[in-house]
């Protein structure tokens, strides 16, 4: 606000406020307050000392809307309430040379002694502030951290130095109504534009982040798929090894085979470890075939799902840009709401997973990860194939009956090695090898497990696993639920 506008506001509000008492304070933001002087039409005095946009005018609001918008009173607002509640407005004046407005109040203490207080509204850009002065003109408190001479608590108040540069301020087109109404309309419109831009930026940032995350996952899955190799080629080599058992010739780690499946049955060479028999190499190739085939089925399905999700997010991006161009607030709100729906869905999913799981013991690792330990064979089955998620980690003592152990990994991040050791120790402890000094424990992610058709409870098939050798023990905190 410039000098002329502030003077027009003072000329408007002085006849309305002089003789009225200071009522309830609303802290509408960190640097703004609204004060009830019991005017008609739910009007309140509004003062904002944000350096980028200091202003003072009347606003019309329903009290419940003000209460909804307001935050807890700042220490300065509490000081105002203490010193000015019930105080009578004696005068309101603007400094002739600067954008500073003083509200002079007549006060009365508990003993009936009269005094005065002055509320100074500095609407001066970087020096914008609200200050409360006593009857001698000493600063009692200020809303912002004071700067300069005559602004500190206990000092005689001095207005800030007058800047030689003219501020960039808005001159309102009043039209019909008052200067306060014009100011209120202008700033409400400006706030609505800021909120629209902020919501649009939030949605754009969220969409960009989600697309980047899914694209990264898509690349990783594609790399995983390629790393498993061609399933049919693994099977073909396995079949050729068995078909050439009596005719194959070996030279170091090279084996010459007749390719019966190619036209003309040419001779081919493959690499096989010198210490490995052809039967064992064939079995290894068949195992790689089974693993690659299962991986291809699972990864291809996930790649299809992720591709659809990325297409949906790209469509939302296009919708967002159209909404911004058309300033379609409903569309922006709808797009922002999709994130809230996603959050609620995730929250419901977490709540469901966090419900008490029957037949398990719960532990917490030293790194804060939840560890679930099955009790009986049926419980193990339920824990592994109903409760565990694809990126959770599964542990079981090698070659011994025992509990299935799950480390939950909701963030899909790398699990600390210490947690892996602690989970393996639990798997060893809750197995028939618990009396051994050292136990081999196999572990893998849940996505690499399958349930053989018709298998007994607790039996699994692993397409990939690693092994840890640990001492059977319980070294982590038990969670009682």
N, C-alpha and C positions, 0 to 999 in steps of 0.2 A: 504494500500500500504506500502511495506517495503522500506528501504533506497535505495536498488538497483533499484527497479522499479521507485521510484520517481526521482532518478538521471537520469534514462533512459528517462523519460518523459521530464525532464528539458533539457536534451541534444537534444531532438527532437524538442521542441517548441521554444527554444531560437533563433535559426537561422530564424525561421518563424516569430516571434513576434517582435524582436528587430528592431527598426526603424519604427514600425507601431504605429498608434494612437489608444487610448482607445475610443471605440464607444458605441453603445447601450448596456444597461444592461437588462437581463431578470432574474427575480426572479423565478426560477423553483421550489423551495420549500422553506420552512422556513429557511433552513440552506444551501441552494445551489444557485449559480448564474451562468449564462452563459454570456460571454462578447464577443461582436463582434469586432474583430480587422481587419475586412475586408479581410479575407483570401479567397482563392478560394474554390470552392466546398462546399459552405455553412458550413464552419467549424467555431466552436466557442470554446473559452477557457471555460472549465467547472471546477468549484471548489465546492466541497461539504465538509462541516466541521461537518457533523453528527458524533458524537463521536464513534458510532459503525462501521462506514465505511467511514472515511475521504479519499478524493481522489482528484486528479488533473490530467486532460488530455484534449485532444481535442475531440470534438464530431461533427458529421455531422448531421445537422438537417435542414429541410426547415423552413424558418422564420415563416411561418404561423403555423407550428406545435409547434414551440417554444412559439409563442404568445398564442396559445390555451392552452398550458401547464402552462404558467406563471401566477403568482398571482400579486397582487399589490406590488410595490416596498416597501421593509422594510425601516425603517429610516436609517439603515446603507447603503443600496443600494442607497438611495437618497443622502447621504453624498458622496459616491463614485462618483456619477454622477456630483455632484457639484465640487469636487476637481479634478477629473481625465478626464472629458470629453475633448477630443482633446489632452490629454497629450501623449507625445512620450515615448515609451518604450526604456530605455537606456540599461538595463541589466536585466538578470534573473539568479539568482544563488540559489543553495541549500546549507544550512549549512552542513559542513562536518560531524558534530557530531550528527545531529538529522534530523527529517523529517519536516524541516521548509524551505519554499521557499520564497524568497524575489523578488518582481518585483519593480525595480527602474524606476520612471517616471520623465521626465523633463516637468515642467509645465510653463505656462505663464499666468499672471493675466490680468485684463482689461487695465492696464497701460503699458503692454508690459514687465513687470519685470519677469525675469526667476527665477524659483525655482525648488524644487523637492519634490516628495512624494514617499512613499514606501508602497506597499501593501504586507502584510505578510500573507502567508497561512501556518498556523500551522496544520499539518496533524498528530497530536500526540495523537490520542485516546481521553481520557477524557479532555485533554487540547486543543483539536482541536478548531480552531477559525480563523477568518479573521480579521485583524487589519489594520488600515490606520495610517501611521506615517507622521509627518511633516519633514522638512529638518533637524531639530535638533534631530530627533529620538524620539520625544514625541508622545504618543498615542493620535490620534484625535478621533477615535471611533472604535468600534468592533461589529461584527455581533452577537456573543454570549455574555452573561454576563461574563466579565473577572474574572479570579481567579488568585491569587498569585501576587507576587511582580513584578513590571515592566510590568503589563498588564492593569492597570487601566488608564482611560482617564487622560491625563496631566502628566503621569509618563514617564520617559525614558524607552523605550522598552527593556525588557529582555526576551529571549526565556524561555519557561517553563523548569523546571528541567528535566534532562534526566532520564527516567525510567530505572531501572536495569533489569526489565523483558522485554523479547522480545514480541512484539505485534503479535497477530494471524492475519496474513495478507495473501493475495493471490498473488502468483507469476504467472504471466500470461504466457501462451503458445502463443508466438507471431506468429509463423508460417509465413504466408505471410502477408504483410502489416506492419503497424507501431505499436509501443507500445500503442499509443492512440487508434488505431482501435481495438486492442486486448482487452484493458481495457473497451472500449465502448461496445463491444460485450458481454464481461463477465457480466458487470453490467446491461445491458439491459436484458440479460437472467435471471439474478438473480431477477430483478424487475418484470419480467413477471411471474416468479415462485411465488413471494410474492403476486402479484395481483391475480394469480390463486387460491392460498391458501386462500386469504382473501375472494374472491367471493364464494369459496366453503364453507367456514366457515359461511358466511352470509346466504347462502341458507340453510345450515344444521340447523342453529339457527332458521331461519324463519319456516322451516318445523316442527321442534320439538315444537316450540311455538304454531303453528296452530293446530297440533295434540293434544297437551295438552289442548288447549282451547276447542276444539270440544269434547274431551273425558270428560272433566269436565261438559260441557253442556249435554252430553249424560247421564251422571250419574244423573244430576239434573232432567232431563226430566223423567228418569226411576223412580226416587223417587216421582216425581209429579204424575206419572201414578199410582204407587202403593198407594199413599195417597188417590186417588179418590176411591179406592176399586173396587170390582167386580160389574159392572153395573147390570148384570143379577141377582145377589144375592139381590141387593137393590129392584129390581122389584119383585122378588119372595116373599120377606118378605112383601112388600106392598100389593100384591095380597092376601097373607095369612091373613093379618090383616083384610082386607075387608071381606074375606070369613068366618072369625071367629068372626064377630062383635057380634053375638047373643050367641055364645058358649064359648068364651074366658073367662078364669078366671084370676083374678089379685091378686098378693100377693106382696104388696110393689111396687118396681119398676120392678118386674118380671111378664110377661104375658105368660100364657100357651096356646098354639095354637095346633090345629090339622094340621099336614103337609099333606095336600091332594095330594101334588105332589110327595111324597116319597112312596115307596112300603110299603104297610101295614098301611099307614096313621098314623105314630107314633105321639106322643105328643112331642112338643119341647117348649123351653122357650126362650124368648127374653127380652132384657132390654128396658123398656119404662119409661120415666119420669112420676112420679105419677100424676103430674098436667096436663099431656097431654092426650087427648082422643085418642082412637085407630084410629078414622078417620083422626085426625090431624097427628098422627104418620105415617099413611099410605101415606098421602099427602107428608110428609117430605121424606119418602123413595122413592116415585116416583120422587120427585125433585132431590134427590141424584142420582137416576138412570139416569135421563136426563142429569144431569151435568157430571156424570162419562162417559156416552156414548159419549157426545160431546168431552170431554177431551181426551178420548181414541182415537177418530178419529183424532183429531188435533195432539196430542202428538205422536201417532204411525206414522203419516205422517212425522212429523219432525224428529223422530228417524230414519226413513228410509233414509231421505235426509242426515242427519249427518253421518250415517253409510257409505253411498256412498262417502261422502266427505273425511272421514277418510281413506277409501280404496284408493281413488285417491291420497291422500297425502302420504300414505305408498308406493304406486307405484313410486311417485316422489322421495321418500327417496332411494328406491332401484336403481332408475336411477341415482341419485346423486352419490352414492357409486361406481357404475360402471364407471361413468364419471371421478371421482377422480382417480380410479385405472388406467384408460386408458389415463388420462390427456387429456380428450376431452373438449377443451375450448368451442366449439360450444354448447355442451350439457349443460355445466355450464351456459353459457350466456342465453340459452333458458330457463333453470329452473329459473334463476334470473329474466328473462323477464316475467315469469308468475306472479311474485309478482307485477311487474310494471303494468301488465294488470289488476290485481286485484285492485291495487290502483286507476287506471284510472276508472275502473268500479264503485268503491265506490265513487270516486270524481264526476262522472257523476250522480250517484244516489243522492248524496247530493245536487248537483246543481239543479237537477230536483225537489227535495223536497223543496229546498229553493226558488224556483220561487214563485212569488206572488200568494197566494191562494185566489180565489175570495170568497166574502161573509164572511170574518173573520176579527176580530180585533186581533192585535198582541200586546203581552206584554212581558216583561222580568222580571222574578222573582228576588228577592234580591240575590239569589244564582246563577243567570246567566242563568237560564233555560227559553227557549222560551215557552210562553203560547198562544194558539190560542183559540179564542172565536167565535163561530158561531153566525150569525145574525138571519136568518130566518130558518124555519123548513127544507127547501130544502138544505140550507147551512149547517145545522147541520148534515144532512145525508151525504153530500159530505165530510165534515170534518172528521167525525167518520169512515166512511167505505171506503173512497178513499185516504185521506191524512194521517191519523194516522197510525203508525206502531204497530205491536203486543205488543211491550214493552212500548209504550207511555201510559200515564195515562189519564183516562177519568173521568170527573166530571159532575154532574147534580143535581140540587136542587130536593130533594125528594118530591114527591106528588104535584109538581107545574110545569106548563109549563115553559120552559126557554131554555137558550142557552146550547149547548154542549161545554164543555171546555176541551182542550187537552194540557197536558204538554209533550213536546217532550223529549224523552229519548234515543238519538242515541247511547250513550255508554252502554245502558242496565244496568245501575248501580242503586243503591238504591237512590231514590229522597229524598233530605233533607226535614225534617218535615215542616220547614218554608215555603218552596215552595208549599207543599201540602196544607197548610193553606191558602196561598195567592191565589192559584187556586180555592179552595173551596169558598173563599170570592167572587171571580169573578163570579163563578157559581150562588151563592146566589144573587149577585147584578143584574145579567142579567137574572132574573127570575121574575115571578109574586109575589114572596115572598120578594121582595127587601125592602118593607116598614116594614117588621117584624124586631124585635130586634135580634132574633136568628133564624137560618134556618138550618135544617138538609140537608146535601149534601152527596149523595152517590158517591163513587169513586172506580174505579177498573182499571186494565190494559185492553187495547183495545182487547187483545186476548180472554177476557172473555165476549165479547159482540157478539150478533148475531142479524140479521135483520129478524124479523118474516115475513114469506111469505105473501105478499099482504098488509103488514102494511103501515100506512100513513108515510109520511116523518117525520123523527125525532124520531120515536118510536124504542126502542131497547129492547132486552131481555138480562138480566144479569145472568150469571151462578154463579157468585161470586162477592161480593162487600163488602165495608166497609162504615162506616158513620162518618162524621165529623160534629159537630155543631159549626157554625161560625156566625159572624156578617156580613151582606151584605156590601161590600165596595170594592173600587178600591184602593189598596195600593201599586201598582207596576207601573213600568215605561211603558208607551205606546210606541210601536215601530211604526213609521209611514213609510209605504212602499207603 
